Amino acid sequence: MKIAIFLVLLALAFSIYGQESGKTDIERIRNAALSDSKVMEQAFWLSDVHGPRLTGSPNFRAAGTWAEERLREYGVQVNEEPINHFGDGWWCDQFEMSLLTPTFARLSAAPVAWSNATPGRVVGDVVRVDMPKSPNEFDSFVARYRGKIRNTLLLVDAAKLVPFEPQLSGKRLSDNDLVELSTVRPQATDANRKPGGSPGAAQRPANNWRELLVKFMHDEGVLAMVSPGSLLNDGGAFTVEAAGFGPGPVPPDVPPIIVMSREHYDRLVRLAEHGIKTTVSLESSTHFVSDTPNAFSVVGEIRGSRKPDEIVMIGAHLDSWASGTGATDDAAGCAIIIEAFRLLKSLGLRLDRTVRLALWGGEEQGLRGSSAYVRKHFVDSETGRRMPEYDKLSAYFNLDSGTGKVRGIFSGGNDAVRPALSEMMRTLHDLGAETVSPRIGGGSDDVSFAAAGLPAYAFIQDPLDYASRTHHTNQDLYDRLQPEDLKQAVAVVATLLYETANRGEMLPRQSATTSTSTGVGQREDYRR
């Protein structure tokens, strides 16, 4: 009897093995991505455990180390690519802000990145000021407020606040949206960020009067400057980036800069307008580290078997801003890529070309990590000299549009590649990914590649509440991630990497005679 049972079980095992081995590699990728997923586990470590991940901070270092260890565990070869001359690292380890009078209330607020600290807990009155907007208004501002703003917290946005309108919880791309994205539109003004720069550097005061303004506030004894979140923000969300300076030495005479939720900021404004004495306590403990080793990108690869010198590359940015935990921007993209590589290795799939991933640092400071990588590995931006890998890159795919389902891909204005992308996505139509847009995605690390003439393609994703709630805000948290959408994205990404690595020829590049006049900055436009 025992022998008979054993033979039955053995036959069943061989039957199951035969069914599995009879499936195509594409089917195996899909089944694993949708039914045996660890993508939310990857996102948990990147957001709940190691978020936020401001480049240069201890959290960023911890996130990068975790990613490297996880990828090596999966059998991926990994190394770090330093971002030289990034500037100071910064992090905040304590923040508290409360309304004391006319009644007590905790205030929802956060310091901007690279903001100076307060000298412990400070208490001061709230004053609303009309900030000068040009050098011509500077002298009158100084005359008006000299001797009147010591030990105060300044509400520096004096514009009339716009009433809130109800916000939808999220948006998915409709059939009409996808049809519109599939059409060519006239060339628009290039709104994309340029690689190699730093918003922090670009935002630094260009005129001496602005430097004199913050010095005046410091000399007068201002405790902090407070502004509201973006007009897009409501429901307690507020955008927190860097204001006026970025990586690098921050002048000690710049008062702490605080961003507050619009609802709480509006309350302070109304109290000020009614002449009611308003007192706030604030404690902001922030830290800087110079010459930080915590500015880098994580690069990993699965070596190709037949054409290892040819490369298929995909990237997302590991860094985030310093509020929230950077879940949708862009732990989601990193988790999808890490999970896709886990599947490619665990399924034992043959890859003809080398498949390479990059988890970029410094994306939020001007694409610093990806632009440094392009200069080192593909083309010298100063001399124009092309490296050996320049002509061996079949494609760079970029994933940086939140947690929504992947609906297609921007072909970067390359007419020649569209038929190939359409063919490779044929098996993904039933998952909702079928649009190949002629437009340029732009706005993220794909810009670094496209600016060097390299083939770069960005994914189209359902917007959900990315623009209205999570993008660069305090509410960019794990809870906003959509598990089923991320699983679908893993299936799409892993399939396209597999297809691109194993097709007979590299993907065709755009020639001077096949370019399409397409709009730019589309990543920002279609998501709103």
C-alpha positions in Angstrom: 0.0 0.0 0.0 2.8 2.4 0.9 4.6 1.7 -2.4 1.4 2.3 -4.3 0.8 5.6 -2.6 4.4 6.6 -3.2 4.0 5.8 -7.0 0.8 7.8 -7.2 2.4 10.9 -5.5 5.5 10.5 -7.8 3.3 10.4 -10.9 1.4 13.5 -9.7 4.7 15.4 -9.1 5.9 14.5 -12.6 2.5 15.6 -14.0 2.8 19.0 -12.2 6.4 19.4 -13.3 5.4 18.6 -16.9 2.6 21.2 -16.9 5.0 23.8 -15.5 7.9 23.0 -17.8 5.5 23.1 -20.7 4.6 26.7 -20.1 6.4 29.5 -21.9 8.9 31.7 -20.1 6.5 34.6 -20.4 3.7 32.6 -18.7 6.1 31.5 -16.0 7.0 35.2 -15.4 3.4 36.2 -15.2 2.4 33.4 -12.9 5.2 34.1 -10.5 4.7 37.9 -10.6 1.0 37.7 -9.8 0.8 34.6 -7.5 4.2 34.4 -5.7 5.0 38.1 -5.2 7.3 39.7 -2.7 6.9 43.2 -4.1 5.1 44.6 -1.0 7.8 43.1 1.2 10.4 44.9 -0.8 8.4 48.1 -0.6 8.0 47.7 3.2 11.8 47.6 3.8 12.4 50.6 1.5 9.6 52.8 3.0 8.6 51.7 6.5 12.0 50.6 7.7 14.4 52.8 5.7 12.3 55.8 4.7 12.6 58.6 4.1 15.7 58.3 2.0 17.2 61.8 1.3 20.4 61.4 -0.6 23.4 61.8 1.8 21.4 60.8 4.9 22.0 57.8 7.1 18.6 56.4 6.0 19.7 56.6 2.4 22.9 54.6 3.2 20.8 52.0 5.1 18.4 51.7 2.2 21.2 51.2 -0.3 22.9 48.6 1.9 19.7 46.7 2.3 19.1 46.8 -1.4 22.6 45.5 -2.2 22.3 42.7 0.3 18.9 41.7 -1.0 20.0 41.7 -4.6 23.1 39.6 -3.8 20.9 37.2 -1.9 19.0 36.7 -5.2 22.2 36.1 -7.2 22.5 39.6 -8.8 26.0 41.1 -9.2 26.0 44.5 -7.4 28.2 47.5 -7.0 28.0 51.1 -5.9 28.4 54.1 -8.2 29.5 57.2 -6.1 28.0 60.6 -6.8 31.1 62.8 -6.4 30.9 66.4 -5.0 27.2 65.9 -4.0 27.5 68.2 -0.9 26.3 67.9 2.6 24.2 65.1 3.9 21.2 66.1 6.1 18.6 64.5 8.3 16.1 65.4 11.0 15.8 63.3 14.1 13.3 65.4 16.2 10.5 67.8 15.2 7.6 69.2 17.2 5.4 72.2 16.6 2.4 73.2 18.6 0.0 76.0 19.0 0.0 77.3 22.6 -2.4 80.2 22.5 -5.2 81.0 22.2 -5.6 77.2 22.7 -3.3 74.1 22.5 -3.1 72.1 19.3 -0.5 70.0 17.6 0.5 71.4 14.3 1.1 69.3 11.2 4.4 70.6 9.8 8.0 69.6 8.9 11.3 71.3 8.1 12.5 71.5 4.5 15.5 69.5 3.6 18.8 71.2 4.5 17.1 73.5 6.9 19.0 74.7 10.0 18.0 73.6 13.4 16.4 75.5 16.3 18.5 76.0 19.5 16.3 73.5 21.3 12.7 74.3 22.0 11.7 77.8 21.2 8.5 79.8 21.8 7.4 82.8 19.9 4.5 84.8 18.5 3.2 84.3 15.0 3.5 87.3 12.7 2.2 87.4 9.1 4.5 89.4 6.8 4.4 90.6 3.2 7.6 89.3 1.8 9.4 91.5 -0.8 9.2 90.1 -4.3 11.9 92.3 -5.9 15.0 94.4 -4.9 12.8 97.5 -5.1 10.7 96.3 -2.2 13.6 95.3 0.1 14.3 98.6 1.7 10.6 99.2 2.6 10.4 95.7 4.1 13.4 96.3 6.3 12.0 99.7 7.4 8.6 98.2 8.2 9.7 95.2 10.3 13.0 96.3 11.9 12.8 95.8 15.6 9.3 94.2 15.4 10.0 90.5 14.6 12.4 89.3 17.3 11.4 85.9 18.7 8.6 85.4 16.1 7.6 82.8 13.7 6.9 84.5 10.4 4.1 83.4 8.1 5.8 84.2 4.8 3.1 83.4 2.3 0.8 86.4 2.3 -1.1 85.6 -0.8 -4.9 85.2 -0.5 -5.5 81.5 0.2 -7.6 79.7 -2.4 -10.7 77.8 -1.0 -10.4 74.0 -1.2 -12.3 72.1 -3.8 -13.2 68.4 -3.3 -10.4 66.1 -4.5 -11.0 62.7 -6.1 -9.3 59.9 -4.2 -7.5 58.8 -7.3 -7.6 58.7 -11.1 -7.0 55.9 -13.6 -6.3 56.5 -17.2 -9.5 56.0 -19.3 -9.6 54.6 -22.9 -9.8 58.1 -24.2 -6.8 59.2 -22.1 -4.7 56.3 -23.6 -5.9 57.1 -27.2 -4.8 60.7 -26.6 -1.4 59.6 -25.4 -1.1 57.5 -28.5 -1.2 60.6 -30.7 1.5 63.0 -31.7 1.1 66.5 -30.5 3.0 69.7 -31.5 6.4 70.3 -30.0 6.0 72.1 -26.6 8.3 74.1 -24.5 10.8 71.7 -22.8 9.7 71.5 -19.2 11.9 68.6 -18.3 14.6 68.8 -15.8 18.1 68.8 -17.2 20.7 66.3 -16.0 23.8 67.2 -14.1 22.4 70.2 -12.2 21.0 70.6 -8.8 17.7 72.3 -8.0 19.3 73.2 -4.7 22.0 75.1 -6.5 19.6 76.5 -9.0 17.3 77.8 -6.3 20.0 79.5 -4.3 19.6 83.3 -4.2 21.1 84.7 -7.4 20.9 88.3 -6.2 22.5 89.8 -3.1 19.3 91.3 -1.9 17.8 87.8 -1.2 20.9 87.0 0.9 20.5 90.3 2.7 16.9 89.4 3.4 17.5 86.2 5.2 20.4 87.8 7.0 18.1 90.6 8.1 15.7 88.0 9.5 18.4 86.2 11.4 19.9 89.5 12.8 16.4 90.5 13.9 16.0 87.3 15.9 13.4 85.5 13.7 12.9 82.0 15.1 11.6 80.4 11.9 10.0 81.1 8.5 6.7 79.2 7.9 4.9 78.6 4.6 1.9 76.4 3.6 1.9 73.4 1.4 1.2 73.5 -2.4 -2.2 74.6 -3.6 -2.6 71.0 -4.8 -2.4 69.7 -1.3 -5.3 69.2 1.1 -6.5 66.7 3.6 -3.4 67.2 5.7 -1.0 66.6 2.9 1.8 69.1 2.3 4.7 69.2 -0.1 8.1 69.3 1.5 11.2 69.7 -0.6 14.2 72.1 -0.2 13.7 75.9 -0.3 16.4 78.3 -1.4 19.4 75.9 -0.9 20.3 72.3 -1.4 23.3 70.0 -0.8 26.3 72.0 0.3 27.1 74.5 3.0 24.0 76.2 4.4 24.6 79.7 5.7 24.3 79.7 9.5 22.3 82.9 9.3 19.4 81.3 7.5 16.5 80.8 10.0 14.8 77.3 10.0 12.3 77.0 7.2 9.1 75.1 8.0 6.3 73.9 5.7 2.8 73.4 7.3 -0.4 71.7 6.1 -2.6 74.3 4.5 -5.5 73.7 6.9 -3.2 74.4 10.0 -1.5 77.3 8.2 -4.9 78.8 7.3 -5.9 78.7 10.9 -2.8 80.7 11.9 -3.5 83.2 9.1 -7.1 83.8 10.3 -6.0 84.3 13.9 -3.4 86.8 12.7 -6.0 88.6 10.6 -8.2 89.0 13.6 -5.4 90.4 15.7 -5.6 87.5 18.2 -2.3 86.8 20.0 -1.0 83.5 18.7 2.0 81.7 20.3 3.7 78.6 18.9 6.4 76.3 20.3 8.9 74.7 17.9 11.7 72.2 18.2 13.6 71.1 15.1 16.7 69.0 15.5 18.5 68.7 12.2 22.0 67.5 11.3 24.6 67.9 8.6 27.6 65.8 7.6 30.2 67.0 5.1 31.9 65.0 2.4 29.3 62.3 2.9 29.9 58.7 1.7 26.1 58.4 1.5 25.7 59.8 -2.0 25.7 56.9 -4.5 23.6 54.8 -6.8 23.2 51.0 -6.5 23.8 49.2 -9.8 23.3 45.4 -10.3 23.2 43.1 -13.3 22.5 39.6 -14.5 25.2 38.7 -17.0 24.0 37.7 -20.4 24.9 34.3 -21.9 25.2 34.8 -25.7 25.7 38.6 -26.0 26.9 39.7 -22.6 28.5 43.0 -24.0 25.0 44.2 -25.1 22.9 45.8 -22.3 19.3 46.2 -21.4 18.9 48.6 -18.5 16.1 49.7 -16.1 16.2 52.3 -13.4 14.2 53.9 -10.6 15.4 56.4 -8.0 16.2 55.2 -4.5 16.2 58.6 -2.9 13.2 60.6 -1.7 12.5 63.8 0.0 12.6 64.0 3.8 8.9 63.9 4.8 6.7 60.8 4.4 8.7 57.6 3.6 9.0 58.0 -0.1 6.7 55.1 -0.8 5.2 56.1 -4.1 8.2 58.3 -5.0 10.0 56.0 -5.6 10.2 53.0 -3.3 7.4 51.6 -5.6 9.7 51.7 -8.7 12.7 50.3 -6.8 10.5 47.5 -5.3 9.1 46.5 -8.7 12.6 46.3 -10.2 14.1 44.4 -7.3 11.2 41.9 -7.5 11.5 41.6 -11.3 15.2 40.7 -10.9 14.3 38.2 -8.2 11.9 36.5 -10.6 14.4 36.5 -13.5 17.0 34.7 -11.3 14.6 32.4 -9.4 13.0 31.1 -12.6 16.4 30.4 -14.1 15.5 32.1 -17.4 18.1 32.4 -20.1 19.0 36.0 -20.9 21.1 36.6 -24.0 22.0 40.1 -23.2 23.1 41.5 -19.9 20.2 43.0 -17.9 21.2 45.8 -15.6 19.4 47.7 -12.9 20.1 51.1 -11.3 18.6 52.4 -8.1 19.6 56.1 -8.5 20.7 58.5 -5.8 20.3 62.2 -6.2 17.3 62.2 -8.6 15.5 64.8 -6.5 18.5 67.1 -6.6 18.7 67.2 -10.4 19.2 63.6 -11.7 22.7 63.6 -10.1 23.2 59.9 -9.9 22.0 59.0 -13.4 23.8 61.8 -15.1 27.1 60.9 -13.3 26.6 57.3 -14.5 26.0 58.3 -18.1 29.1 60.5 -18.1 31.2 57.6 -16.6 29.9 54.7 -18.7 28.4 56.1 -21.9 29.6 59.5 -23.1 31.8 62.3 -21.7 29.5 65.4 -21.7 32.5 67.8 -22.0 34.4 66.1 -24.8 31.6 64.2 -26.4 33.7 61.1 -26.5 31.6 57.9 -26.5 32.5 55.0 -24.3 32.5 51.4 -25.6 29.1 50.7 -24.0 27.4 53.6 -25.8 26.6 51.6 -28.9 25.8 48.5 -26.8 22.8 49.8 -24.9 19.7 48.4 -26.4 17.3 50.3 -24.1 17.0 52.2 -20.9 13.6 51.9 -19.2 12.6 54.2 -16.4 10.0 53.6 -13.7 9.1 56.7 -11.6 5.4 57.4 -11.7 4.1 56.1 -8.5 2.1 53.0 -7.5 -0.4 52.9 -10.4 -0.8 50.0 -12.9 1.5 50.2 -15.9 -0.6 51.0 -18.9 2.1 51.3 -21.6 5.3 53.1 -22.4 6.6 56.4 -23.9 8.7 55.7 -27.0 10.7 58.8 -26.5 9.9 60.3 -29.9 11.6 57.3 -31.6 9.3 56.2 -34.5 11.6 53.3 -35.3 11.2 51.5 -32.0 7.5 51.7 -31.7 6.7 48.5 -33.7 9.2 46.5 -31.7 7.8 47.8 -28.4 4.2 47.1 -29.6 5.2 43.6 -30.5 6.9 42.9 -27.2 3.8 44.2 -25.3 1.4 42.0 -27.2 1.3 39.4 -24.5 0.5 42.1 -21.9 -2.6 43.6 -23.3 -4.9 41.5 -21.1 -3.1 43.0 -18.1 -4.0 46.5 -19.3 -0.6 47.4 -20.7 -0.8 48.1 -24.4 -0.2 51.8 -25.2 3.0 52.8 -27.0 3.0 56.5 -27.0 5.1 58.5 -29.5 5.7 61.1 -26.9 8.7 61.7 -24.6 8.1 60.8 -21.0 10.7 62.9 -19.4 11.1 64.5 -16.0 13.1 61.7 -14.4 16.3 59.8 -14.9 15.5 58.9 -18.4 16.3 62.5 -19.3 20.0 61.8 -18.4 20.1 59.1 -21.0 18.0 60.8 -23.7 20.2 64.0 -23.4 23.2 61.9 -24.3 21.4 60.5 -27.4 20.8 57.1 -25.8 17.5 55.2 -26.2 15.4 55.9 -23.1 11.8 55.0 -22.5 9.5 55.8 -19.5 6.5 53.8 -18.4 3.0 55.1 -18.5 1.1 54.4 -15.2 -2.3 55.1 -13.8 -2.0 58.5 -11.9 -4.2 57.5 -8.9 -3.5 60.3 -6.3 0.2 60.8 -7.1 -0.1 64.4 -8.0 -2.9 65.4 -5.6 -1.7 63.6 -2.4 1.6 61.7 -2.4 4.2 63.4 -4.7 6.9 64.9 -2.4 4.4 65.1 0.5 4.3 64.0 4.1 1.6 61.4 3.1 3.8 59.5 0.6 3.5 56.4 2.8 3.3 52.7 2.5 -0.5 52.8 2.9 -0.9 54.6 -0.5 0.7 51.7 -2.4 -1.6 49.4 -4.4 -0.5 45.8 -4.1 -2.3 44.4 -7.2 -1.0 47.3 -9.3 2.5 46.7 -8.2 2.2 43.0 -9.0 1.0 43.8 -12.4 3.9 46.2 -12.9 6.4 43.5 -11.9 4.8 41.2 -14.6 5.1 43.9 -17.2 8.6 45.0 -16.3 10.0 41.4 -16.1 8.4 40.5 -19.4 9.8 43.5 -21.2 13.3 43.0 -19.8 13.2 39.3 -20.9 11.9 40.1 -24.3 14.4 42.9 -24.9 17.3 40.8 -23.7 16.4 37.9 -26.0 15.2 39.4 -29.2 17.3 38.8 -32.3 18.6 42.4 -32.6 19.0 45.3 -30.3 16.0 47.7 -30.3 16.3 50.2 -33.2 17.5 53.7 -32.4 16.1 56.9 -33.7 17.8 58.4 -36.7 17.9 62.0 -37.7 15.3 61.2 -40.5 12.8 59.3 -38.4 12.3 61.6 -35.5 8.8 62.7 -34.6 7.8 66.2 -33.4 6.4 65.3 -30.0 5.5 67.1 -26.8 7.8 66.9 -23.8 7.3 67.0 -20.1 4.5 64.5 -20.5 5.1 62.8 -17.3 4.1 65.9 -15.4 1.1 66.6 -17.7 -0.7 63.3 -17.9 -0.6 62.6 -14.2 -2.6 65.7 -13.2 
